[in-house]
Amino acid sequence: MSPHNKIKLNKLRKKLDKIDNQLLKIIKIRSQVVKKVLDLKTSKSEIIDKPRINKILNKIKKDSIKKKIDPKITNRIWKNMIWSFIDYEKRNFRKK
């Protein structure tokens, strides 16, 4: 890699690092909302809502296409995020 391209690469990586920090802040906020949602659930069977998951993934696909984002990328990100939060809910569910 040329020295010029190395400099460009480092600048782009710094930009990615800033974006990652913004994403972490958003994930923290989402986690707080998920915790509130979990507090409303009375049984563990309420944790997985397949119709809602499908609705979310369909909306993300449509929005991704409109915004010219590869829908395979966003689908994979959202599926992982959804199932990660489902895992969080299962681990933190407290029977009332």
Beta strands, then each sheet from edge to edge (+ up, - down):
end
